[in-house]
Amino acid sequence: MVKLNNGLEIPGIGLGFWESSGAEAINAVCMGTEAGYRRLDTAMYYQNEDQVGEGIRRCGVPREELFVATKIWYKDMCQGRQEETFYKSLENLGLDYVDLYFLHWPIGEVTASWRVLERLYEQGKIRAIAVSNFQKVHLEQLLLKANVCPAVNQIESNPMFQQNEVIEFCHREGIMPEAWGPLGKGKDLGHPLLRELGEKYGKSPAQIILRWHRQRGVMAIPKSVRRERIFENIRIYDFSLSSGDMDAISALDTGVSGRGYAKEYHFHEICENTVY
């Protein structure tokens, strides 16, 4: 378990639901909770909150044992629908509260949106409030006006695109970094170093990467709808990587995003509608 800056403890590995839909998403919740996941991550933009909610109702795990996260899309932030969107997410999920709620991108009415999250947090509708895809400059601007420091910053991070600057900033400020796309692109799993380390530790390349994230102080939400992958990805707590092997993986960083989002990371610089 990982302790956030407000004292809330949540699992360091969660199950992501980007591009999961229909019965696939429902079944992924059930398989995930069977495998031991308790952290579930979705978003309004994913259009699967209702399916994740159905999975929660079917999985048999008590609600209080789950850590459910969702996010507000930047268009709803731009158009002043922050509170309306939050309650729509609750309705979709069939829940009375969420454990984590994110601003999905640093675009739109950032400070005004954060104020809404702070109010919902104070009302107990959200157990911790967070941001996603925020770079150091975005966090610096938000922290100047925030009453509540973000508990989590969820960013793209993997061995080929590590984002060490923002991760180090988060650690200094007491914000927990969390990696989406933590395994990188599919071909990255075939990298000779990761295969070599997998053979050394008797683990898959994916397990090596997820263990690397946890040892560098980063939470991760790998996404899968395949039973064997779902079970594999959470089985990373029975071994540790040596400092030399950690350094070897860290040397793989190319500084290039695998998802083409680099422009949007700094979108506030060219978006007239973004306000801090």
HELIX and SHEET records of a PDB file:
HELIX    1   1 GLY A   22  ALA A   35  1                                  14    
HELIX    2   2 MET A   44  TYR A   46  5                                   3    
HELIX    3   3 GLU A   49  CYS A   59  1                                  11    
HELIX    4   4 ARG A   63  GLU A   65  5                                   3    
HELIX    5   5 TYR A   74  CYS A   78  1                                   5    
HELIX    6   6 GLN A   82  LEU A   93  1                                  12    
HELIX    7   7 VAL A  110  GLU A  122  1                                  13    
HELIX    8   8 LYS A  136  LYS A  145  1                                  10    
HELIX    9   9 ASN A  164  GLU A  173  1                                  10    
HELIX   10  10 GLY A  186  GLY A  190  5                                   5    
HELIX   11  11 PRO A  192  TYR A  201  1                                  10    
HELIX   12  12 PRO A  205  GLN A  215  1                                  11    
HELIX   13  13 ARG A  227  ILE A  234  1                                   8    
HELIX   14  14 SER A  243  SER A  250  1                                   8    
HELIX   15  15 ALA A  262  TYR A  265  1                                   4    
HELIX   16  16 PHE A  267  GLU A  269  5                                   3    
SHEET    1   A 2 VAL A   2  LYS A   3  0                                        
SHEET    2   A 2 GLU A   9  ILE A  10 -1                                        
SHEET    1   B 8 LEU A  15  GLY A  16  0                                        
SHEET    2   B 8 ARG A  39  ASP A  41  1                                        
SHEET    3   B 8 PHE A  67  ILE A  72  1                                        
SHEET    4   B 8 VAL A  98  LEU A 103  1                                        
SHEET    5   B 8 ILE A 126  SER A 132  1                                        
SHEET    6   B 8 VAL A 152  GLU A 156  1                                        
SHEET    7   B 8 MET A 176  TRP A 180  1                                        
SHEET    8   B 8 MET A 219  ALA A 220  1                                        
END                                                                             
